[in-house]
Amino acid sequence: MADNFTWCPYIEPTGTGTFRVRSAQFGNGYRQVAGDGINNEVQSWPLTFRGKEAYVLEILGFLRARKGFIPFNWTPPLGVPSLFTCATWGVTPHGAGMFTLTATFEQHFGAA
């Protein structure tokens, strides 16, 4: 069973939804299109977290423990709880013990 990601990202995250489709173009101008698999809608969410060192380290520890391929539960804005992975992240120090963590959550389909 996948763990829950419970930290709240910084305001106004902007996610992207992509529909995977397959198409075949024929010589007479006819084009046939179909969804690519049963889970052809995939979401990607670049998120930002800001806070003191201990707060950011807690989130980073959660992400590092999953090594970019172990899925976790997260609920995107206007979405339902789904499985996500995070293979890309970055940290920016601001001084006075404050940090910004950026991470990109990619929707995952498969076993948890």
C-alpha positions as CSV (number, residue, x, y, z in Angstrom):
1,M,0.0,0.0,0.0
2,A,1.3,3.4,-1.0
3,D,2.1,6.1,1.6
4,N,0.2,9.4,1.6
5,F,1.9,12.6,0.8
6,T,0.2,15.1,3.2
7,W,2.3,18.3,2.9
8,C,0.5,21.3,1.4
9,P,2.3,23.0,-1.6
10,Y,2.8,26.7,-2.0
11,I,-0.2,28.5,-3.4
12,E,-1.3,28.4,-7.0
13,P,0.3,25.2,-8.4
14,T,-0.2,24.7,-12.1
15,G,-0.7,21.1,-13.3
16,T,-0.7,19.8,-16.8
17,G,-2.9,17.1,-18.1
18,T,-2.0,15.2,-21.3
19,F,-4.0,12.7,-23.3
20,R,-1.9,10.0,-24.9
21,V,-3.4,9.2,-28.3
22,R,-2.4,7.1,-31.3
23,S,-3.2,8.2,-34.8
24,A,-2.8,7.0,-38.3
25,Q,-2.9,9.3,-41.3
26,F,-4.0,7.9,-44.6
27,G,-3.1,9.2,-48.1
28,N,-6.7,10.4,-48.8
29,G,-6.7,12.8,-45.9
30,Y,-8.5,10.4,-43.5
31,R,-7.1,10.2,-40.1
32,Q,-8.0,7.6,-37.4
33,V,-7.4,8.4,-33.7
34,A,-7.7,6.3,-30.6
35,G,-6.8,6.6,-26.9
36,D,-3.5,5.0,-26.0
37,G,-4.5,2.5,-23.4
38,I,-7.1,2.6,-20.6
39,N,-5.2,5.3,-18.6
40,N,-4.4,7.7,-21.4
41,E,-4.8,10.9,-19.3
42,V,-1.6,11.7,-17.4
43,Q,-1.1,14.6,-15.0
44,S,2.1,16.4,-14.1
45,W,2.3,18.8,-11.3
46,P,5.4,21.1,-10.7
47,L,5.0,22.0,-7.0
48,T,6.8,24.4,-4.6
49,F,7.2,24.1,-0.8
50,R,8.7,26.8,1.3
51,G,9.7,26.8,4.9
52,K,12.3,26.2,7.6
53,E,15.0,23.7,7.2
54,A,13.3,20.9,9.3
55,Y,10.0,21.2,7.3
56,V,11.8,21.0,3.9
57,L,14.0,18.2,5.1
58,E,10.9,16.2,6.1
59,I,9.4,16.5,2.6
60,L,12.7,15.8,0.9
61,G,13.2,12.7,3.1
62,F,9.8,11.4,2.0
63,L,10.7,11.9,-1.7
64,R,14.2,10.5,-1.4
65,A,12.8,7.4,0.4
66,R,10.8,6.7,-2.8
67,K,13.8,7.0,-5.1
68,G,11.8,8.5,-8.0
69,F,10.0,5.3,-8.9
70,I,8.0,4.1,-5.8
71,P,4.5,5.6,-6.0
72,F,2.7,7.5,-3.3
73,N,-0.8,8.8,-2.8
74,W,-1.5,12.5,-3.4
75,T,-4.6,14.4,-4.2
76,P,-4.2,17.1,-6.9
77,P,-6.3,20.3,-6.9
78,L,-9.8,19.5,-8.4
79,G,-8.7,15.8,-8.5
80,V,-9.1,12.6,-6.7
81,P,-6.5,10.7,-4.7
82,S,-4.1,9.1,-7.2
83,L,-0.7,7.5,-7.4
84,F,2.3,9.8,-8.2
85,T,6.0,9.5,-8.4
86,C,8.6,12.3,-8.1
87,A,12.0,11.8,-9.9
88,T,12.9,15.5,-10.2
89,W,13.3,18.0,-7.3
90,G,15.5,21.0,-6.4
91,V,16.3,23.0,-3.3
92,T,17.0,26.8,-3.0
93,P,18.4,28.2,0.2
94,H,17.3,31.7,1.1
95,G,19.3,32.3,4.3
96,A,18.1,32.5,7.9
97,G,17.2,28.8,7.7
98,M,14.6,29.2,5.0
99,F,14.4,27.0,1.9
100,T,12.3,26.4,-1.2
101,L,11.8,22.9,-2.5
102,T,10.5,22.4,-6.0
103,A,9.3,18.9,-7.1
104,T,7.5,17.6,-10.1
105,F,4.8,14.9,-9.4
106,E,4.1,12.6,-12.3
107,Q,0.9,10.5,-12.3
108,H,1.7,6.8,-12.0
109,F,-0.4,3.8,-13.2
110,G,0.4,0.4,-11.9
111,A,1.0,-1.4,-8.7
112,A,1.6,0.7,-5.6
